[in-house]
Amino acid sequence: MLLSGKLDLRQLELTERKARLRDTFDNTRWLVYVTDVECIGELVFEQVKIHDFEGMVAKRKSSTYTRGRSLNWIKIKNTDYSRPAASKGPEICAR
């Protein structure tokens, strides 16, 4: 979450932005809010595959928003995702 109304949240740490985000939407089949997960990323990714999600994102909790590529987060794609156009590219993309 980068904005709340007219309030710019980009300089807040991820943990603060996520706290504000939590109550702005309901989980759906395609979008699920996930609380902070540490040390069990492989288990979470197995669930991503079981539920046929496109992938997951891992971010540093202390990071602020940075436009463009950053070493503070990585996108981990499910190469078995049922919508092949969305899963093209390397399995892990550093951002």
BELBEL-V573181 format. One record per helix or strand of 3 or more residues. SS is the DSSP state (a for helix, b for strand). FROM is the first residue (numbers start at 1). TO is the last residue. Records with the same first field share a line. If there is no record, write none. Layout:
# BELBEL-V573181
SS=FROM-TO + FROM-TO
This chain:
# BELBEL-V573181
a=14-24 + 41-50 + 84-87
b=55-59 + 73-77 + 92-94
